Amino acid sequence: MRLRIRDLREDKDLSQQVVAEFLLCDQSLYSKYERQERVLPLELAIKLADYYGVSLDYLVGRSNTP
């Protein structure tokens, strides 16, 4: 399953640091979420879906409808 968090972040012209601060985590950890080297916790996935105004299914690549 391919997360869309990098695409959503880049579409909004945001840095990893800005999103990491929103999630209250380090930029290096957030980078690992984007590269799928670490599993994105459900709580953070929900926060990101709300932040970007998309569904969880869209965020995790299960739907093409935001």
PDB file of N, H, CA, C and O in Angstrom:
ATOM      1  N   MET A   1       0.839  -1.164   0.000  1.00  0.00           N
ATOM      2  CA  MET A   1       0.000   0.000   0.000  1.00  0.00           C
ATOM      3  C   MET A   1       0.893   1.238   0.000  1.00  0.00           C
ATOM      4  O   MET A   1       1.838   1.327   0.783  1.00  0.00           O
ATOM      5  N   ARG A   2       0.599   2.168  -0.856  1.00  0.00           N
ATOM      6  H   ARG A   2      -0.170   2.096  -1.492  1.00  0.00           H
ATOM      7  CA  ARG A   2       1.425   3.363  -0.988  1.00  0.00           C
ATOM      8  C   ARG A   2       0.745   4.561  -0.340  1.00  0.00           C
ATOM      9  O   ARG A   2      -0.341   4.969  -0.752  1.00  0.00           O
ATOM     10  N   LEU A   3       1.390   5.116   0.672  1.00  0.00           N
ATOM     11  H   LEU A   3       2.273   4.785   1.006  1.00  0.00           H
ATOM     12  CA  LEU A   3       0.866   6.317   1.316  1.00  0.00           C
ATOM     13  C   LEU A   3       1.010   7.514   0.386  1.00  0.00           C
ATOM     14  O   LEU A   3       1.961   7.600  -0.392  1.00  0.00           O
ATOM     15  N   ARG A   4       0.070   8.421   0.473  1.00  0.00           N
ATOM     16  H   ARG A   4      -0.702   8.351   1.104  1.00  0.00           H
ATOM     17  CA  ARG A   4       0.108   9.628  -0.356  1.00  0.00           C
ATOM     18  C   ARG A   4       0.579  10.848   0.444  1.00  0.00           C
ATOM     19  O   ARG A   4       0.364  11.982   0.016  1.00  0.00           O
ATOM     20  N   ILE A   5       1.204  10.635   1.571  1.00  0.00           N
ATOM     21  H   ILE A   5       1.378   9.714   1.919  1.00  0.00           H
ATOM     22  CA  ILE A   5       1.517  11.784   2.414  1.00  0.00           C
ATOM     23  C   ILE A   5       2.560  12.704   1.795  1.00  0.00           C
ATOM     24  O   ILE A   5       2.520  13.915   2.013  1.00  0.00           O
ATOM     25  N   ARG A   6       3.477  12.157   1.039  1.00  0.00           N
ATOM     26  H   ARG A   6       3.509  11.173   0.862  1.00  0.00           H
ATOM     27  CA  ARG A   6       4.477  13.017   0.388  1.00  0.00           C
ATOM     28  C   ARG A   6       3.810  13.846  -0.710  1.00  0.00           C
ATOM     29  O   ARG A   6       4.042  15.051  -0.806  1.00  0.00           O
ATOM     30  N   ASP A   7       2.989  13.206  -1.531  1.00  0.00           N
ATOM     31  H   ASP A   7       2.800  12.227  -1.453  1.00  0.00           H
ATOM     32  CA  ASP A   7       2.302  13.933  -2.604  1.00  0.00           C
ATOM     33  C   ASP A   7       1.428  15.043  -2.043  1.00  0.00           C
ATOM     34  O   ASP A   7       1.429  16.157  -2.568  1.00  0.00           O
ATOM     35  N   LEU A   8       0.683  14.755  -0.983  1.00  0.00           N
ATOM     36  H   LEU A   8       0.682  13.851  -0.556  1.00  0.00           H
ATOM     37  CA  LEU A   8      -0.182  15.766  -0.380  1.00  0.00           C
ATOM     38  C   LEU A   8       0.643  16.918   0.184  1.00  0.00           C
ATOM     39  O   LEU A   8       0.280  18.083   0.023  1.00  0.00           O
ATOM     40  N   ARG A   9       1.743  16.595   0.839  1.00  0.00           N
ATOM     41  H   ARG A   9       2.038  15.649   0.970  1.00  0.00           H
ATOM     42  CA  ARG A   9       2.600  17.639   1.400  1.00  0.00           C
ATOM     43  C   ARG A   9       3.174  18.524   0.299  1.00  0.00           C
ATOM     44  O   ARG A   9       3.170  19.750   0.412  1.00  0.00           O
ATOM     45  N   GLU A  10       3.667  17.892  -0.766  1.00  0.00           N
ATOM     46  H   GLU A  10       3.670  16.897  -0.858  1.00  0.00           H
ATOM     47  CA  GLU A  10       4.259  18.660  -1.862  1.00  0.00           C
ATOM     48  C   GLU A  10       3.212  19.487  -2.604  1.00  0.00           C
ATOM     49  O   GLU A  10       3.504  20.596  -3.051  1.00  0.00           O
ATOM     50  N   ASP A  11       2.001  18.958  -2.737  1.00  0.00           N
ATOM     51  H   ASP A  11       1.764  18.057  -2.374  1.00  0.00           H
ATOM     52  CA  ASP A  11       0.921  19.714  -3.386  1.00  0.00           C
ATOM     53  C   ASP A  11       0.615  21.009  -2.637  1.00  0.00           C
ATOM     54  O   ASP A  11       0.202  21.999  -3.242  1.00  0.00           O
ATOM     55  N   LYS A  12       0.818  20.999  -1.323  1.00  0.00           N
ATOM     56  H   LYS A  12       1.154  20.195  -0.832  1.00  0.00           H
ATOM     57  CA  LYS A  12       0.564  22.186  -0.493  1.00  0.00           C
ATOM     58  C   LYS A  12       1.834  23.024  -0.299  1.00  0.00           C
ATOM     59  O   LYS A  12       1.822  24.008   0.440  1.00  0.00           O
ATOM     60  N   ASP A  13       2.932  22.633  -0.964  1.00  0.00           N
ATOM     61  H   ASP A  13       2.942  21.833  -1.565  1.00  0.00           H
ATOM     62  CA  ASP A  13       4.210  23.337  -0.845  1.00  0.00           C
ATOM     63  C   ASP A  13       4.674  23.460   0.613  1.00  0.00           C
ATOM     64  O   ASP A  13       5.148  24.510   1.045  1.00  0.00           O
ATOM     65  N   LEU A  14       4.526  22.369   1.349  1.00  0.00           N
ATOM     66  H   LEU A  14       4.140  21.515   0.998  1.00  0.00           H
ATOM     67  CA  LEU A  14       4.947  22.339   2.744  1.00  0.00           C
ATOM     68  C   LEU A  14       6.254  21.569   2.873  1.00  0.00           C
ATOM     69  O   LEU A  14       6.523  20.648   2.102  1.00  0.00           O
ATOM     70  N   SER A  15       7.050  21.950   3.840  1.00  0.00           N
ATOM     71  H   SER A  15       6.832  22.699   4.467  1.00  0.00           H
ATOM     72  CA  SER A  15       8.275  21.208   4.126  1.00  0.00           C
ATOM     73  C   SER A  15       7.948  20.057   5.071  1.00  0.00           C
ATOM     74  O   SER A  15       6.913  20.051   5.738  1.00  0.00           O
ATOM     75  N   GLN A  16       8.850  19.087   5.111  1.00  0.00           N
ATOM     76  H   GLN A  16       9.691  19.091   4.569  1.00  0.00           H
ATOM     77  CA  GLN A  16       8.689  18.001   6.072  1.00  0.00           C
ATOM     78  C   GLN A  16       8.698  18.550   7.494  1.00  0.00           C
ATOM     79  O   GLN A  16       7.978  18.049   8.358  1.00  0.00           O
ATOM     80  N   GLN A  17       9.492  19.556   7.737  1.00  0.00           N
ATOM     81  H   GLN A  17      10.077  19.963   7.035  1.00  0.00           H
ATOM     82  CA  GLN A  17       9.592  20.142   9.071  1.00  0.00           C
ATOM     83  C   GLN A  17       8.252  20.702   9.527  1.00  0.00           C
ATOM     84  O   GLN A  17       7.865  20.512  10.680  1.00  0.00           O
ATOM     85  N   VAL A  18       7.545  21.386   8.645  1.00  0.00           N
ATOM     86  H   VAL A  18       7.860  21.540   7.708  1.00  0.00           H
ATOM     87  CA  VAL A  18       6.243  21.972   8.997  1.00  0.00           C
ATOM     88  C   VAL A  18       5.254  20.878   9.383  1.00  0.00           C
ATOM     89  O   VAL A  18       4.553  20.991  10.389  1.00  0.00           O
ATOM     90  N   VAL A  19       5.203  19.820   8.579  1.00  0.00           N
ATOM     91  H   VAL A  19       5.773  19.729   7.763  1.00  0.00           H
ATOM     92  CA  VAL A  19       4.268  18.728   8.856  1.00  0.00           C
ATOM     93  C   VAL A  19       4.685  17.993  10.133  1.00  0.00           C
ATOM     94  O   VAL A  19       3.834  17.618  10.939  1.00  0.00           O
ATOM     95  N   ALA A  20       5.971  17.789  10.313  1.00  0.00           N
ATOM     96  H   ALA A  20       6.663  18.093   9.658  1.00  0.00           H
ATOM     97  CA  ALA A  20       6.462  17.125  11.524  1.00  0.00           C
ATOM     98  C   ALA A  20       6.080  17.925  12.770  1.00  0.00           C
ATOM     99  O   ALA A  20       5.676  17.346  13.779  1.00  0.00           O
ATOM    100  N   GLU A  21       6.203  19.230  12.705  1.00  0.00           N
ATOM    101  H   GLU A  21       6.532  19.700  11.886  1.00  0.00           H
ATOM    102  CA  GLU A  21       5.814  20.064  13.843  1.00  0.00           C
ATOM    103  C   GLU A  21       4.323  19.930  14.123  1.00  0.00           C
ATOM    104  O   GLU A  21       3.916  19.882  15.284  1.00  0.00           O
ATOM    105  N   PHE A  22       3.513  19.869  13.090  1.00  0.00           N
ATOM    106  H   PHE A  22       3.844  19.907  12.147  1.00  0.00           H
ATOM    107  CA  PHE A  22       2.071  19.668  13.268  1.00  0.00           C
ATOM    108  C   PHE A  22       1.794  18.344  13.978  1.00  0.00           C
ATOM    109  O   PHE A  22       0.911  18.261  14.831  1.00  0.00           O
ATOM    110  N   LEU A  23       2.549  17.318  13.622  1.00  0.00           N
ATOM    111  H   LEU A  23       3.267  17.385  12.929  1.00  0.00           H
ATOM    112  CA  LEU A  23       2.366  15.995  14.213  1.00  0.00           C
ATOM    113  C   LEU A  23       3.091  15.827  15.547  1.00  0.00           C
ATOM    114  O   LEU A  23       2.956  14.801  16.213  1.00  0.00           O
ATOM    115  N   LEU A  24       3.855  16.840  15.925  1.00  0.00           N
ATOM    116  H   LEU A  24       3.964  17.674  15.384  1.00  0.00           H
ATOM    117  CA  LEU A  24       4.644  16.813  17.165  1.00  0.00           C
ATOM    118  C   LEU A  24       5.675  15.681  17.157  1.00  0.00           C
ATOM    119  O   LEU A  24       5.820  14.939  18.129  1.00  0.00           O
ATOM    120  N   CYS A  25       6.384  15.573  16.028  1.00  0.00           N
ATOM    121  H   CYS A  25       6.266  16.175  15.239  1.00  0.00           H
ATOM    122  CA  CYS A  25       7.451  14.580  15.923  1.00  0.00           C
ATOM    123  C   CYS A  25       8.661  15.224  15.237  1.00  0.00           C
ATOM    124  O   CYS A  25       8.569  16.340  14.726  1.00  0.00           O
ATOM    125  N   ASP A  26       9.769  14.529  15.230  1.00  0.00           N
ATOM    126  H   ASP A  26       9.844  13.622  15.645  1.00  0.00           H
ATOM    127  CA  ASP A  26      10.974  15.012  14.558  1.00  0.00           C
ATOM    128  C   ASP A  26      10.820  14.901  13.049  1.00  0.00           C
ATOM    129  O   ASP A  26      10.106  14.033  12.546  1.00  0.00           O
ATOM    130  N   GLN A  27      11.494  15.786  12.339  1.00  0.00           N
ATOM    131  H   GLN A  27      12.074  16.491  12.747  1.00  0.00           H
ATOM    132  CA  GLN A  27      11.472  15.749  10.877  1.00  0.00           C
ATOM    133  C   GLN A  27      12.033  14.437  10.366  1.00  0.00           C
ATOM    134  O   GLN A  27      11.533  13.896   9.380  1.00  0.00           O
ATOM    135  N   SER A  28      13.058  13.917  11.013  1.00  0.00           N
ATOM    136  H   SER A  28      13.465  14.357  11.814  1.00  0.00           H
ATOM    137  CA  SER A  28      13.663  12.658  10.557  1.00  0.00           C
ATOM    138  C   SER A  28      12.685  11.488  10.679  1.00  0.00           C
ATOM    139  O   SER A  28      12.667  10.601   9.826  1.00  0.00           O
ATOM    140  N   LEU A  29      11.886  11.486  11.726  1.00  0.00           N
ATOM    141  H   LEU A  29      11.901  12.207  12.419  1.00  0.00           H
ATOM    142  CA  LEU A  29      10.871  10.441  11.880  1.00  0.00           C
ATOM    143  C   LEU A  29       9.795  10.598  10.813  1.00  0.00           C
ATOM    144  O   LEU A  29       9.373   9.613  10.205  1.00  0.00           O
ATOM    145  N   TYR A  30       9.351  11.824  10.584  1.00  0.00           N
ATOM    146  H   TYR A  30       9.694  12.623  11.077  1.00  0.00           H
ATOM    147  CA  TYR A  30       8.344  12.050   9.553  1.00  0.00           C
ATOM    148  C   TYR A  30       8.862  11.602   8.184  1.00  0.00           C
ATOM    149  O   TYR A  30       8.116  11.024   7.393  1.00  0.00           O
ATOM    150  N   SER A  31      10.124  11.865   7.911  1.00  0.00           N
ATOM    151  H   SER A  31      10.730  12.334   8.553  1.00  0.00           H
ATOM    152  CA  SER A  31      10.728  11.436   6.653  1.00  0.00           C
ATOM    153  C   SER A  31      10.643   9.919   6.497  1.00  0.00           C
ATOM    154  O   SER A  31      10.398   9.416   5.400  1.00  0.00           O
ATOM    155  N   LYS A  32      10.842   9.204   7.580  1.00  0.00           N
ATOM    156  H   LYS A  32      11.040   9.613   8.471  1.00  0.00           H
ATOM    157  CA  LYS A  32      10.736   7.739   7.544  1.00  0.00           C
ATOM    158  C   LYS A  32       9.307   7.296   7.266  1.00  0.00           C
ATOM    159  O   LYS A  32       9.091   6.285   6.597  1.00  0.00           O
ATOM    160  N   TYR A  33       8.331   8.040   7.770  1.00  0.00           N
ATOM    161  H   TYR A  33       8.506   8.861   8.314  1.00  0.00           H
ATOM    162  CA  TYR A  33       6.931   7.731   7.436  1.00  0.00           C
ATOM    163  C   TYR A  33       6.702   7.899   5.937  1.00  0.00           C
ATOM    164  O   TYR A  33       6.070   7.052   5.306  1.00  0.00           O
ATOM    165  N   GLU A  34       7.213   8.987   5.367  1.00  0.00           N
ATOM    166  H   GLU A  34       7.726   9.675   5.880  1.00  0.00           H
ATOM    167  CA  GLU A  34       7.038   9.223   3.928  1.00  0.00           C
ATOM    168  C   GLU A  34       7.684   8.126   3.088  1.00  0.00           C
ATOM    169  O   GLU A  34       7.125   7.705   2.076  1.00  0.00           O
ATOM    170  N   ARG A  35       8.851   7.669   3.504  1.00  0.00           N
ATOM    171  H   ARG A  35       9.305   8.012   4.326  1.00  0.00           H
ATOM    172  CA  ARG A  35       9.555   6.624   2.755  1.00  0.00           C
ATOM    173  C   ARG A  35       9.079   5.223   3.121  1.00  0.00           C
ATOM    174  O   ARG A  35       9.568   4.227   2.588  1.00  0.00           O
ATOM    175  N   GLN A  36       8.121   5.162   4.033  1.00  0.00           N
ATOM    176  H   GLN A  36       7.723   5.971   4.466  1.00  0.00           H
ATOM    177  CA  GLN A  36       7.547   3.914   4.523  1.00  0.00           C
ATOM    178  C   GLN A  36       8.595   2.997   5.149  1.00  0.00           C
ATOM    179  O   GLN A  36       8.528   1.773   5.039  1.00  0.00           O
ATOM    180  N   GLU A  37       9.563   3.629   5.806  1.00  0.00           N
ATOM    181  H   GLU A  37       9.618   4.623   5.895  1.00  0.00           H
ATOM    182  CA  GLU A  37      10.560   2.886   6.578  1.00  0.00           C
ATOM    183  C   GLU A  37      10.049   2.646   7.995  1.00  0.00           C
ATOM    184  O   GLU A  37      10.549   1.770   8.700  1.00  0.00           O
ATOM    185  N   ARG A  38       9.060   3.422   8.404  1.00  0.00           N
ATOM    186  H   ARG A  38       8.654   4.133   7.830  1.00  0.00           H
ATOM    187  CA  ARG A  38       8.363   3.245   9.678  1.00  0.00           C
ATOM    188  C   ARG A  38       6.869   3.248   9.388  1.00  0.00           C
ATOM    189  O   ARG A  38       6.410   3.927   8.470  1.00  0.00           O
ATOM    190  N   VAL A  39       6.123   2.496  10.163  1.00  0.00           N
ATOM    191  H   VAL A  39       6.496   1.945  10.908  1.00  0.00           H
ATOM    192  CA  VAL A  39       4.668   2.447  10.004  1.00  0.00           C
ATOM    193  C   VAL A  39       4.063   3.719  10.593  1.00  0.00           C
ATOM    194  O   VAL A  39       4.353   4.094  11.729  1.00  0.00           O
ATOM    195  N   LEU A  40       3.228   4.366   9.807  1.00  0.00           N
ATOM    196  H   LEU A  40       2.993   4.061   8.884  1.00  0.00           H
ATOM    197  CA  LEU A  40       2.538   5.566  10.263  1.00  0.00           C
ATOM    198  C   LEU A  40       1.424   5.150  11.222  1.00  0.00           C
ATOM    199  O   LEU A  40       0.500   4.446  10.813  1.00  0.00           O
ATOM    200  N   PRO A  41       1.489   5.571  12.494  1.00  0.00           N
ATOM    201  CA  PRO A  41       0.440   5.200  13.447  1.00  0.00           C
ATOM    202  C   PRO A  41      -0.931   5.733  13.013  1.00  0.00           C
ATOM    203  O   PRO A  41      -1.034   6.799  12.406  1.00  0.00           O
ATOM    204  N   LEU A  42      -1.966   4.978  13.332  1.00  0.00           N
ATOM    205  H   LEU A  42      -1.883   4.112  13.824  1.00  0.00           H
ATOM    206  CA  LEU A  42      -3.322   5.354  12.943  1.00  0.00           C
ATOM    207  C   LEU A  42      -3.677   6.746  13.438  1.00  0.00           C
ATOM    208  O   LEU A  42      -4.299   7.521  12.711  1.00  0.00           O
ATOM    209  N   GLU A  43      -3.296   7.067  14.645  1.00  0.00           N
ATOM    210  H   GLU A  43      -2.791   6.438  15.235  1.00  0.00           H
ATOM    211  CA  GLU A  43      -3.600   8.386  15.206  1.00  0.00           C
ATOM    212  C   GLU A  43      -3.022   9.502  14.334  1.00  0.00           C
ATOM    213  O   GLU A  43      -3.678  10.517  14.101  1.00  0.00           O
ATOM    214  N   LEU A  44      -1.801   9.310  13.859  1.00  0.00           N
ATOM    215  H   LEU A  44      -1.268   8.485  14.048  1.00  0.00           H
ATOM    216  CA  LEU A  44      -1.173  10.329  13.001  1.00  0.00           C
ATOM    217  C   LEU A  44      -1.784  10.333  11.605  1.00  0.00           C
ATOM    218  O   LEU A  44      -1.903  11.390  10.985  1.00  0.00           O
ATOM    219  N   ALA A  45      -2.170   9.172  11.110  1.00  0.00           N
ATOM    220  H   ALA A  45      -2.073   8.314  11.614  1.00  0.00           H
ATOM    221  CA  ALA A  45      -2.835   9.105   9.805  1.00  0.00           C
ATOM    222  C   ALA A  45      -4.144   9.883   9.843  1.00  0.00           C
ATOM    223  O   ALA A  45      -4.474  10.597   8.896  1.00  0.00           O
ATOM    224  N   ILE A  46      -4.890   9.745  10.938  1.00  0.00           N
ATOM    225  H   ILE A  46      -4.622   9.165  11.707  1.00  0.00           H
ATOM    226  CA  ILE A  46      -6.146  10.483  11.082  1.00  0.00           C
ATOM    227  C   ILE A  46      -5.880  11.983  11.121  1.00  0.00           C
ATOM    228  O   ILE A  46      -6.590  12.758  10.480  1.00  0.00           O
ATOM    229  N   LYS A  47      -4.853  12.398  11.876  1.00  0.00           N
ATOM    230  H   LYS A  47      -4.276  11.768  12.396  1.00  0.00           H
ATOM    231  CA  LYS A  47      -4.499  13.822  11.933  1.00  0.00           C
ATOM    232  C   LYS A  47      -4.133  14.358  10.557  1.00  0.00           C
ATOM    233  O   LYS A  47      -4.536  15.460  10.186  1.00  0.00           O
ATOM    234  N   LEU A  48      -3.366  13.573   9.798  1.00  0.00           N
ATOM    235  H   LEU A  48      -3.039  12.678  10.099  1.00  0.00           H
ATOM    236  CA  LEU A  48      -2.964  14.028   8.460  1.00  0.00           C
ATOM    237  C   LEU A  48      -4.154  14.081   7.499  1.00  0.00           C
ATOM    238  O   LEU A  48      -4.267  15.014   6.703  1.00  0.00           O
ATOM    239  N   ALA A  49      -5.030  13.098   7.571  1.00  0.00           N
ATOM    240  H   ALA A  49      -4.938  12.341   8.217  1.00  0.00           H
ATOM    241  CA  ALA A  49      -6.222  13.111   6.710  1.00  0.00           C
ATOM    242  C   ALA A  49      -7.047  14.357   6.992  1.00  0.00           C
ATOM    243  O   ALA A  49      -7.509  15.021   6.064  1.00  0.00           O
ATOM    244  N   ASP A  50      -7.233  14.677   8.257  1.00  0.00           N
ATOM    245  H   ASP A  50      -6.857  14.139   9.012  1.00  0.00           H
ATOM    246  CA  ASP A  50      -7.974  15.893   8.617  1.00  0.00           C
ATOM    247  C   ASP A  50      -7.229  17.144   8.164  1.00  0.00           C
ATOM    248  O   ASP A  50      -7.842  18.086   7.661  1.00  0.00           O
ATOM    249  N   TYR A  51      -5.921  17.154   8.340  1.00  0.00           N
ATOM    250  H   TYR A  51      -5.424  16.388   8.748  1.00  0.00           H
ATOM    251  CA  TYR A  51      -5.090  18.299   7.963  1.00  0.00           C
ATOM    252  C   TYR A  51      -5.200  18.604   6.468  1.00  0.00           C
ATOM    253  O   TYR A  51      -5.304  19.762   6.066  1.00  0.00           O
ATOM    254  N   TYR A  52      -5.178  17.557   5.661  1.00  0.00           N
ATOM    255  H   TYR A  52      -5.094  16.616   5.988  1.00  0.00           H
ATOM    256  CA  TYR A  52      -5.239  17.735   4.213  1.00  0.00           C
ATOM    257  C   TYR A  52      -6.660  17.705   3.664  1.00  0.00           C
ATOM    258  O   TYR A  52      -6.869  17.967   2.480  1.00  0.00           O
ATOM    259  N   GLY A  53      -7.637  17.389   4.507  1.00  0.00           N
ATOM    260  H   GLY A  53      -7.467  17.176   5.469  1.00  0.00           H
ATOM    261  CA  GLY A  53      -9.031  17.362   4.065  1.00  0.00           C
ATOM    262  C   GLY A  53      -9.338  16.204   3.135  1.00  0.00           C
ATOM    263  O   GLY A  53     -10.109  16.350   2.186  1.00  0.00           O
ATOM    264  N   VAL A  54      -8.739  15.055   3.405  1.00  0.00           N
ATOM    265  H   VAL A  54      -8.113  14.937   4.175  1.00  0.00           H
ATOM    266  CA  VAL A  54      -8.966  13.863   2.578  1.00  0.00           C
ATOM    267  C   VAL A  54      -9.401  12.710   3.478  1.00  0.00           C
ATOM    268  O   VAL A  54      -9.286  12.789   4.701  1.00  0.00           O
ATOM    269  N   SER A  55      -9.900  11.644   2.867  1.00  0.00           N
ATOM    270  H   SER A  55      -9.994  11.579   1.873  1.00  0.00           H
ATOM    271  CA  SER A  55     -10.288  10.468   3.634  1.00  0.00           C
ATOM    272  C   SER A  55      -9.059   9.628   3.969  1.00  0.00           C
ATOM    273  O   SER A  55      -8.019   9.735   3.319  1.00  0.00           O
ATOM    274  N   LEU A  56      -9.199   8.798   4.987  1.00  0.00           N
ATOM    275  H   LEU A  56     -10.044   8.711   5.515  1.00  0.00           H
ATOM    276  CA  LEU A  56      -8.116   7.870   5.314  1.00  0.00           C
ATOM    277  C   LEU A  56      -7.854   6.925   4.154  1.00  0.00           C
ATOM    278  O   LEU A  56      -6.700   6.610   3.864  1.00  0.00           O
ATOM    279  N   ASP A  57      -8.910   6.465   3.486  1.00  0.00           N
ATOM    280  H   ASP A  57      -9.848   6.720   3.722  1.00  0.00           H
ATOM    281  CA  ASP A  57      -8.728   5.565   2.350  1.00  0.00           C
ATOM    282  C   ASP A  57      -7.887   6.223   1.261  1.00  0.00           C
ATOM    283  O   ASP A  57      -7.033   5.573   0.660  1.00  0.00           O
ATOM    284  N   TYR A  58      -8.124   7.505   1.006  1.00  0.00           N
ATOM    285  H   TYR A  58      -8.818   8.033   1.494  1.00  0.00           H
ATOM    286  CA  TYR A  58      -7.314   8.211   0.009  1.00  0.00           C
ATOM    287  C   TYR A  58      -5.869   8.345   0.484  1.00  0.00           C
ATOM    288  O   TYR A  58      -4.930   8.118  -0.279  1.00  0.00           O
ATOM    289  N   LEU A  59      -5.703   8.713   1.750  1.00  0.00           N
ATOM    290  H   LEU A  59      -6.466   8.897   2.370  1.00  0.00           H
ATOM    291  CA  LEU A  59      -4.368   8.898   2.309  1.00  0.00           C
ATOM    292  C   LEU A  59      -3.502   7.645   2.167  1.00  0.00           C
ATOM    293  O   LEU A  59      -2.308   7.734   1.879  1.00  0.00           O
ATOM    294  N   VAL A  60      -4.114   6.486   2.369  1.00  0.00           N
ATOM    295  H   VAL A  60      -5.083   6.414   2.603  1.00  0.00           H
ATOM    296  CA  VAL A  60      -3.337   5.232   2.324  1.00  0.00           C
ATOM    297  C   VAL A  60      -3.418   4.544   0.971  1.00  0.00           C
ATOM    298  O   VAL A  60      -2.940   3.418   0.830  1.00  0.00           O
ATOM    299  N   GLY A  61      -4.004   5.182  -0.017  1.00  0.00           N
ATOM    300  H   GLY A  61      -4.393   6.097   0.098  1.00  0.00           H
ATOM    301  CA  GLY A  61      -4.003   4.640  -1.374  1.00  0.00           C
ATOM    302  C   GLY A  61      -5.074   3.604  -1.666  1.00  0.00           C
ATOM    303  O   GLY A  61      -4.976   2.881  -2.658  1.00  0.00           O
ATOM    304  N   ARG A  62      -6.104   3.517  -0.814  1.00  0.00           N
ATOM    305  H   ARG A  62      -6.184   4.104  -0.008  1.00  0.00           H
ATOM    306  CA  ARG A  62      -7.174   2.544  -1.053  1.00  0.00           C
ATOM    307  C   ARG A  62      -8.284   3.123  -1.904  1.00  0.00           C
ATOM    308  O   ARG A  62      -9.170   2.384  -2.332  1.00  0.00           O
ATOM    309  N   SER A  63      -8.266   4.416  -2.162  1.00  0.00           N
ATOM    310  H   SER A  63      -7.546   5.016  -1.814  1.00  0.00           H
ATOM    311  CA  SER A  63      -9.280   5.083  -2.957  1.00  0.00           C
ATOM    312  C   SER A  63      -8.621   6.198  -3.747  1.00  0.00           C
ATOM    313  O   SER A  63      -7.611   6.761  -3.322  1.00  0.00           O
ATOM    314  N   ASN A  64      -9.191   6.512  -4.890  1.00  0.00           N
ATOM    315  H   ASN A  64     -10.011   6.056  -5.235  1.00  0.00           H
ATOM    316  CA  ASN A  64      -8.692   7.637  -5.678  1.00  0.00           C
ATOM    317  C   ASN A  64      -9.546   8.888  -5.483  1.00  0.00           C
ATOM    318  O   ASN A  64      -9.335   9.906  -6.142  1.00  0.00           O
ATOM    319  N   THR A  65     -10.508   8.799  -4.573  1.00  0.00           N
ATOM    320  H   THR A  65     -10.680   7.972  -4.038  1.00  0.00           H
ATOM    321  CA  THR A  65     -11.385   9.932  -4.277  1.00  0.00           C
ATOM    322  C   THR A  65     -10.953  10.566  -2.959  1.00  0.00           C
ATOM    323  O   THR A  65     -11.069   9.951  -1.899  1.00  0.00           O
ATOM    324  N   PRO A  66     -10.455  11.796  -3.032  1.00  0.00           N
ATOM    325  CA  PRO A  66      -9.993  12.455  -1.798  1.00  0.00           C
ATOM    326  C   PRO A  66     -11.097  12.614  -0.776  1.00  0.00           C
ATOM    327  O   PRO A  66     -10.863  13.148   0.308  1.00  0.00           O
TER     328      PRO A  66
END
